[in-house]
Structure formats: C-alpha cells, structure tokens
C-alpha cells in the first residue's frame, strides 16, 4: 500500500471512530434489490436509469442547496453514526459541513464538531484534533484517497453522491414517497463506480476511479428519491471497504438529504497560513 493510501486509511479510521478487529455487516455485492418489480418512467417518459444518470447535471442547474448527511458504520455488534449539516454550491463545487462525531462509549470525552470545507481535489477540516492547533485547518488531497473521499470525511460530498448515480443500472421503481414534505419517486438499483467515473463531471472522474479500485466492491447498491422536477432529494449508498488492520470488510451506509434549493451559499477556503503543516497523530481505534 502506498503512503498516500495508508494515510487516507488511517485518517478514515481516526475520524469515523470505532473500527475494531471484528467487523460485522454486509458488503456491497452488486445484487440489485427489487422493489415492486415495475420500472417507472421518469418525467416525460424518461427511462429511470437515464434520469439518475443526469442527477448531477440537474443539481448543477439548480445552483445550490442545503444538505444533511449521515454515515453509519457497522463495527462488530456496534453501529456508529456520524451526522453532518451544511450547504453546497454545485456550480463552484464547494461546500461547508458541520460534522458531529459520536460520543465516547463511556459518555466521556465528548468530541467537538468538525467543520469541513469541500472543494475539487481537497477536503479541509477544522477541530480535527489529534494535536492540530484549534485555529488551524487540515488539508487532505482527496485525489490520493482510495475511497475517492466518499466516506473519509465522515460524510459524502453531495455532488459526488449524485455523480455515483451516473453508473446506475438495473433500476427499479419502488413507489411514491415524501422527503421533507415533498412528493418524490423512490428508485432502487446498483451503481457501478467504474462506469460512473467514465461518465462523471471532470473533477469527479479520478476520485470515482480511485473508489472503484479502493472499495471492496465497485458495485454500490443505492436508493434514490427524486422529485417531479428531476432533483435528487435523498440518496442512500451502501459502500464496503476492507479494514487493512483486521482484514475484514466494513459496511458503510451513507445518506445524503438535499433541500432548500437555490439558497445563497458562500464558501471561503483557508489561506495558506491557516493550514496546519505538521504531523497528524493517529488516533487509536482499538476497542478495549
């Protein structure tokens, strides 16, 4: 494993917390979960797979939105959940999230929220801990991460979540539903990361190609909820990756909720002098 990949894996383990030697849960096998068995047409008779393939383009056309994220990891018999909330500008490809880490199992050492800034090729984190001064940012080159930054930051980049759907196949229609009070159509299928990488917007091609090689499976089961204007309101992906230390497969479920489209978003990236250049201590992930 290269230094960059090893560092990315260590960062994921330290941020997500609780990846023990015994890992439970299922991995992404590429099997398509069936809904009602009916394939529903999109707006204007559009094929549902084609509708999902253009989900990223529809978000860019919408401009910006607010977002909520949730990342669940199965570790042994324990499920760890990390939540985030913030805004995303689909035109500049920049976002800001406030990520809440789970408390220590004993109830002690409550961890401060991490502020994350998302940008093409980079992830900036403040309050990262592990010896980083409180007024400094940690910058991660996301092009070096084996998961394409789909889970490393404890959240999935909202636009990247939609870009994964460019690899959607075997899509079935589950039925009508509501997300945040809005009527939506619920689709279910599998996304091929390699296929998504080839069709993605330029800045997402390399990260998605890395994810296709870095995850335990390049086949990603998903549920997507799309409103009548073709905008994705909610996406749930089920990733799996190999825990190098223990040799097991970790199941990760990532949920991205998008709302308040058109909201004004301004994301300013840190100046060079505000970025921490020292060594980041690795946090222990062993369960006693």
One Martini backbone bead per residue (centre of mass of N, CA, C, O) as a GRO file, in nm:
protein
  288
    1UNK     BB    1   0.097   0.035   0.022
    2UNK     BB    2   0.077   0.351  -0.004
    3UNK     BB    3   0.113   0.635   0.169
    4UNK     BB    4  -0.150   0.770   0.082
    5UNK     BB    5  -0.335   0.528   0.146
    6UNK     BB    6  -0.254   0.492   0.441
    7UNK     BB    7  -0.339   0.776   0.532
    8UNK     BB    8  -0.635   0.756   0.447
    9UNK     BB    9  -0.705   0.515   0.630
   10UNK     BB   10  -0.624   0.647   0.900
   11UNK     BB   11  -0.820   0.886   0.881
   12UNK     BB   12  -1.079   0.727   0.872
   13UNK     BB   13  -1.045   0.579   1.141
   14UNK     BB   14  -1.014   0.835   1.323
   15UNK     BB   15  -1.289   0.977   1.247
   16UNK     BB   16  -1.511   0.748   1.266
   17UNK     BB   17  -1.470   0.537   1.470
   18UNK     BB   18  -1.469   0.200   1.585
   19UNK     BB   19  -1.263   0.010   1.429
   20UNK     BB   20  -1.245  -0.308   1.471
   21UNK     BB   21  -1.150  -0.632   1.438
   22UNK     BB   22  -1.456  -0.683   1.444
   23UNK     BB   23  -1.663  -0.714   1.153
   24UNK     BB   24  -1.972  -0.624   1.044
   25UNK     BB   25  -2.185  -0.688   0.802
   26UNK     BB   26  -2.240  -0.600   0.476
   27UNK     BB   27  -2.160  -0.617   0.146
   28UNK     BB   28  -2.112  -0.511  -0.175
   29UNK     BB   29  -2.234  -0.728  -0.440
   30UNK     BB   30  -2.443  -0.609  -0.678
   31UNK     BB   31  -2.715  -0.660  -0.598
   32UNK     BB   32  -3.051  -0.614  -0.684
   33UNK     BB   33  -3.299  -0.462  -0.537
   34UNK     BB   34  -3.633  -0.521  -0.515
   35UNK     BB   35  -3.935  -0.398  -0.563
   36UNK     BB   36  -4.224  -0.408  -0.740
   37UNK     BB   37  -4.107  -0.462  -1.056
   38UNK     BB   38  -4.148  -0.180  -1.162
   39UNK     BB   39  -4.084   0.040  -1.434
   40UNK     BB   40  -4.048   0.373  -1.416
   41UNK     BB   41  -4.108   0.667  -1.548
   42UNK     BB   42  -4.014   0.958  -1.612
   43UNK     BB   43  -4.021   1.249  -1.714
   44UNK     BB   44  -4.152   1.219  -2.025
   45UNK     BB   45  -4.065   0.902  -2.039
   46UNK     BB   46  -3.817   0.855  -1.879
   47UNK     BB   47  -3.569   0.671  -1.799
   48UNK     BB   48  -3.456   0.603  -1.485
   49UNK     BB   49  -3.152   0.580  -1.549
   50UNK     BB   50  -3.130   0.846  -1.704
   51UNK     BB   51  -3.222   1.025  -1.474
   52UNK     BB   52  -2.978   0.948  -1.282
   53UNK     BB   53  -2.741   1.022  -1.474
   54UNK     BB   54  -2.849   1.347  -1.444
   55UNK     BB   55  -2.835   1.446  -1.145
   56UNK     BB   56  -2.586   1.633  -1.145
   57UNK     BB   57  -2.689   1.835  -1.360
   58UNK     BB   58  -2.938   1.930  -1.197
   59UNK     BB   59  -2.780   2.051  -0.961
   60UNK     BB   60  -2.621   2.260  -1.118
   61UNK     BB   61  -2.879   2.409  -1.221
   62UNK     BB   62  -2.976   2.483  -0.921
   63UNK     BB   63  -2.676   2.565  -0.770
   64UNK     BB   64  -2.807   2.512  -0.462
   65UNK     BB   65  -2.793   2.384  -0.112
   66UNK     BB   66  -2.893   2.205   0.137
   67UNK     BB   67  -2.750   1.967   0.390
   68UNK     BB   68  -2.766   1.620   0.491
   69UNK     BB   69  -2.576   1.381   0.683
   70UNK     BB   70  -2.509   1.013   0.695
   71UNK     BB   71  -2.291   0.782   0.878
   72UNK     BB   72  -2.271   0.425   0.876
   73UNK     BB   73  -2.108   0.185   1.094
   74UNK     BB   74  -2.000  -0.150   1.110
   75UNK     BB   75  -1.880  -0.273   1.441
   76UNK     BB   76  -1.956  -0.547   1.491
   77UNK     BB   77  -2.222  -0.478   1.723
   78UNK     BB   78  -2.167  -0.180   1.625
   79UNK     BB   79  -2.320   0.143   1.556
   80UNK     BB   80  -2.195   0.416   1.380
   81UNK     BB   81  -2.280   0.775   1.388
   82UNK     BB   82  -2.255   1.039   1.143
   83UNK     BB   83  -2.325   1.392   1.136
   84UNK     BB   84  -2.443   1.642   0.896
   85UNK     BB   85  -2.439   2.008   0.815
   86UNK     BB   86  -2.524   2.230   0.525
   87UNK     BB   87  -2.364   2.350   0.225
   88UNK     BB   88  -2.400   2.374  -0.150
   89UNK     BB   89  -2.207   2.442  -0.450
   90UNK     BB   90  -2.246   2.318  -0.777
   91UNK     BB   91  -2.070   2.519  -0.943
   92UNK     BB   92  -1.799   2.540  -0.753
   93UNK     BB   93  -1.773   2.276  -0.569
   94UNK     BB   94  -1.873   2.387  -0.279
   95UNK     BB   95  -1.856   2.318   0.083
   96UNK     BB   96  -2.032   2.308   0.413
   97UNK     BB   97  -1.968   2.125   0.721
   98UNK     BB   98  -2.114   1.993   1.025
   99UNK     BB   99  -1.955   1.748   1.217
  100UNK     BB  100  -2.080   1.477   1.416
  101UNK     BB  101  -1.953   1.297   1.662
  102UNK     BB  102  -1.940   1.046   1.858
  103UNK     BB  103  -1.942   0.938   2.154
  104UNK     BB  104  -1.813   0.801   2.400
  105UNK     BB  105  -1.916   0.506   2.533
  106UNK     BB  106  -1.888   0.633   2.838
  107UNK     BB  107  -1.960   0.961   2.794
  108UNK     BB  108  -1.690   1.070   2.741
  109UNK     BB  109  -1.530   1.282   2.552
  110UNK     BB  110  -1.665   1.501   2.391
  111UNK     BB  111  -1.678   1.588   2.065
  112UNK     BB  112  -1.610   1.818   1.849
  113UNK     BB  113  -1.699   1.970   1.593
  114UNK     BB  114  -1.649   1.947   1.244
  115UNK     BB  115  -1.516   2.147   1.000
  116UNK     BB  116  -1.606   2.133   0.650
  117UNK     BB  117  -1.438   2.167   0.334
  118UNK     BB  118  -1.541   2.151  -0.001
  119UNK     BB  119  -1.332   2.061  -0.286
  120UNK     BB  120  -1.160   2.027  -0.555
  121UNK     BB  121  -0.925   1.793  -0.433
  122UNK     BB  122  -1.043   1.885  -0.136
  123UNK     BB  123  -1.008   1.869   0.232
  124UNK     BB  124  -1.125   2.062   0.507
  125UNK     BB  125  -1.026   2.067   0.864
  126UNK     BB  126  -1.175   2.156   1.177
  127UNK     BB  127  -1.119   2.010   1.474
  128UNK     BB  128  -0.951   1.735   1.436
  129UNK     BB  129  -0.722   1.708   1.621
  130UNK     BB  130  -0.445   1.534   1.693
  131UNK     BB  131  -0.257   1.813   1.751
  132UNK     BB  132  -0.428   2.036   1.629
  133UNK     BB  133  -0.474   2.344   1.614
  134UNK     BB  134  -0.765   2.528   1.652
  135UNK     BB  135  -0.677   2.752   1.410
  136UNK     BB  136  -0.647   2.504   1.219
  137UNK     BB  137  -0.607   2.336   0.914
  138UNK     BB  138  -0.680   2.043   0.733
  139UNK     BB  139  -0.532   1.902   0.442
  140UNK     BB  140  -0.678   1.695   0.183
  141UNK     BB  141  -0.592   1.491  -0.079
  142UNK     BB  142  -0.845   1.335  -0.258
  143UNK     BB  143  -0.673   1.194  -0.492
  144UNK     BB  144  -0.536   0.980  -0.267
  145UNK     BB  145  -0.801   0.837  -0.206
  146UNK     BB  146  -0.946   0.514  -0.213
  147UNK     BB  147  -1.261   0.651  -0.183
  148UNK     BB  148  -1.292   0.946  -0.309
  149UNK     BB  149  -1.434   1.087  -0.055
  150UNK     BB  150  -1.706   0.925   0.039
  151UNK     BB  151  -1.596   0.865   0.371
  152UNK     BB  152  -1.351   1.003   0.513
  153UNK     BB  153  -1.515   1.271   0.634
  154UNK     BB  154  -1.803   1.145   0.736
  155UNK     BB  155  -1.894   1.224   0.438
  156UNK     BB  156  -2.079   1.296   0.145
  157UNK     BB  157  -2.050   1.448  -0.127
  158UNK     BB  158  -2.324   1.560  -0.282
  159UNK     BB  159  -2.225   1.548  -0.580
  160UNK     BB  160  -2.091   1.269  -0.564
  161UNK     BB  161  -2.349   1.115  -0.497
  162UNK     BB  162  -2.474   1.178  -0.778
  163UNK     BB  163  -2.237   1.072  -0.963
  164UNK     BB  164  -2.270   0.771  -0.897
  165UNK     BB  165  -2.543   0.750  -1.074
  166UNK     BB  166  -2.398   0.719  -1.359
  167UNK     BB  167  -2.381   0.390  -1.282
  168UNK     BB  168  -2.666   0.308  -1.320
  169UNK     BB  169  -2.844  -0.009  -1.272
  170UNK     BB  170  -3.119  -0.193  -1.239
  171UNK     BB  171  -3.372  -0.011  -1.220
  172UNK     BB  172  -3.627   0.043  -0.977
  173UNK     BB  173  -3.961   0.088  -0.876
  174UNK     BB  174  -4.114   0.149  -0.565
  175UNK     BB  175  -4.244   0.453  -0.530
  176UNK     BB  176  -4.416   0.669  -0.355
  177UNK     BB  177  -4.310   0.966  -0.169
  178UNK     BB  178  -4.158   1.149   0.112
  179UNK     BB  179  -3.935   1.447   0.139
  180UNK     BB  180  -3.971   1.703   0.332
  181UNK     BB  181  -4.283   1.711   0.205
  182UNK     BB  182  -4.197   1.596  -0.071
  183UNK     BB  183  -4.265   1.462  -0.362
  184UNK     BB  184  -4.155   1.129  -0.463
  185UNK     BB  185  -3.938   0.903  -0.629
  186UNK     BB  186  -3.853   0.561  -0.581
  187UNK     BB  187  -3.529   0.424  -0.628
  188UNK     BB  188  -3.357   0.113  -0.727
  189UNK     BB  189  -3.005  -0.004  -0.719
  190UNK     BB  190  -2.695   0.000  -0.908
  191UNK     BB  191  -2.357   0.118  -0.891
  192UNK     BB  192  -2.091   0.175  -1.112
  193UNK     BB  193  -1.793   0.324  -1.055
  194UNK     BB  194  -1.648   0.300  -1.327
  195UNK     BB  195  -1.880   0.413  -1.495
  196UNK     BB  196  -1.907   0.681  -1.342
  197UNK     BB  197  -1.621   0.788  -1.401
  198UNK     BB  198  -1.655   0.810  -1.716
  199UNK     BB  199  -1.928   1.015  -1.683
  200UNK     BB  200  -1.823   1.231  -1.517
  201UNK     BB  201  -1.724   1.494  -1.401
  202UNK     BB  202  -1.405   1.582  -1.417
  203UNK     BB  203  -1.348   1.607  -1.092
  204UNK     BB  204  -1.476   1.293  -1.046
  205UNK     BB  205  -1.316   1.075  -1.198
  206UNK     BB  206  -1.071   1.004  -1.021
  207UNK     BB  207  -1.212   0.941  -0.749
  208UNK     BB  208  -1.401   0.714  -0.865
  209UNK     BB  209  -1.173   0.535  -0.969
  210UNK     BB  210  -1.049   0.490  -0.689
  211UNK     BB  211  -1.304   0.362  -0.560
  212UNK     BB  212  -1.321   0.116  -0.752
  213UNK     BB  213  -1.042   0.006  -0.618
  214UNK     BB  214  -1.075   0.059  -0.292
  215UNK     BB  215  -1.310  -0.100  -0.269
  216UNK     BB  216  -1.447  -0.411  -0.231
  217UNK     BB  217  -1.668  -0.279  -0.427
  218UNK     BB  218  -1.795  -0.130  -0.734
  219UNK     BB  219  -2.074  -0.210  -0.619
  220UNK     BB  220  -2.359   0.018  -0.546
  221UNK     BB  221  -2.607   0.030  -0.356
  222UNK     BB  222  -2.934   0.206  -0.396
  223UNK     BB  223  -3.128   0.500  -0.297
  224UNK     BB  224  -3.360   0.715  -0.479
  225UNK     BB  225  -3.499   1.054  -0.448
  226UNK     BB  226  -3.726   1.209  -0.681
  227UNK     BB  227  -3.856   1.471  -0.807
  228UNK     BB  228  -4.061   1.625  -1.054
  229UNK     BB  229  -3.782   1.794  -1.149
  230UNK     BB  230  -3.524   1.587  -1.105
  231UNK     BB  231  -3.445   1.614  -0.805
  232UNK     BB  232  -3.245   1.521  -0.562
  233UNK     BB  233  -3.331   1.449  -0.212
  234UNK     BB  234  -3.226   1.138  -0.182
  235UNK     BB  235  -2.938   0.935  -0.075
  236UNK     BB  236  -2.847   0.578  -0.058
  237UNK     BB  237  -2.549   0.425   0.025
  238UNK     BB  238  -2.356   0.100  -0.006
  239UNK     BB  239  -2.060   0.044   0.124
  240UNK     BB  240  -1.724  -0.117   0.096
  241UNK     BB  241  -1.440  -0.204   0.306
  242UNK     BB  242  -1.110  -0.272   0.394
  243UNK     BB  243  -0.960  -0.369   0.690
  244UNK     BB  244  -0.630  -0.382   0.712
  245UNK     BB  245  -0.579  -0.466   1.014
  246UNK     BB  246  -0.814  -0.713   1.012
  247UNK     BB  247  -0.935  -0.806   0.714
  248UNK     BB  248  -1.210  -0.685   0.696
  249UNK     BB  249  -1.547  -0.587   0.627
  250UNK     BB  250  -1.692  -0.267   0.587
  251UNK     BB  251  -2.001  -0.123   0.650
  252UNK     BB  252  -2.148   0.153   0.458
  253UNK     BB  253  -2.392   0.411   0.523
  254UNK     BB  254  -2.501   0.672   0.298
  255UNK     BB  255  -2.674   0.983   0.366
  256UNK     BB  256  -2.838   1.224   0.144
  257UNK     BB  257  -2.985   1.547   0.207
  258UNK     BB  258  -3.187   1.766  -0.002
  259UNK     BB  259  -3.246   2.130   0.030
  260UNK     BB  260  -3.310   2.441  -0.040
  261UNK     BB  261  -3.308   2.545  -0.325
  262UNK     BB  262  -3.112   2.844  -0.392
  263UNK     BB  263  -2.943   2.896  -0.170
  264UNK     BB  264  -2.714   3.089  -0.035
  265UNK     BB  265  -2.354   3.043  -0.112
  266UNK     BB  266  -2.048   3.072   0.093
  267UNK     BB  267  -1.707   2.955   0.027
  268UNK     BB  268  -1.410   2.982   0.216
  269UNK     BB  269  -1.091   2.923   0.185
  270UNK     BB  270  -0.805   2.875   0.319
  271UNK     BB  271  -0.523   2.998   0.395
  272UNK     BB  272  -0.205   2.896   0.396
  273UNK     BB  273  -0.150   2.996   0.704
  274UNK     BB  274  -0.411   2.806   0.812
  275UNK     BB  275  -0.242   2.551   0.750
  276UNK     BB  276  -0.141   2.255   0.862
  277UNK     BB  277   0.211   2.115   0.856
  278UNK     BB  278   0.204   1.892   1.045
  279UNK     BB  279   0.171   1.620   1.231
  280UNK     BB  280  -0.067   1.359   1.247
  281UNK     BB  281  -0.216   1.195   1.477
  282UNK     BB  282  -0.300   0.875   1.559
  283UNK     BB  283  -0.593   0.723   1.637
  284UNK     BB  284  -0.734   0.506   1.826
  285UNK     BB  285  -0.943   0.194   1.736
  286UNK     BB  286  -0.943   0.031   1.984
  287UNK     BB  287  -1.124  -0.215   2.161
  288UNK     BB  288  -1.165  -0.291   2.512
   0.00000   0.00000   0.00000
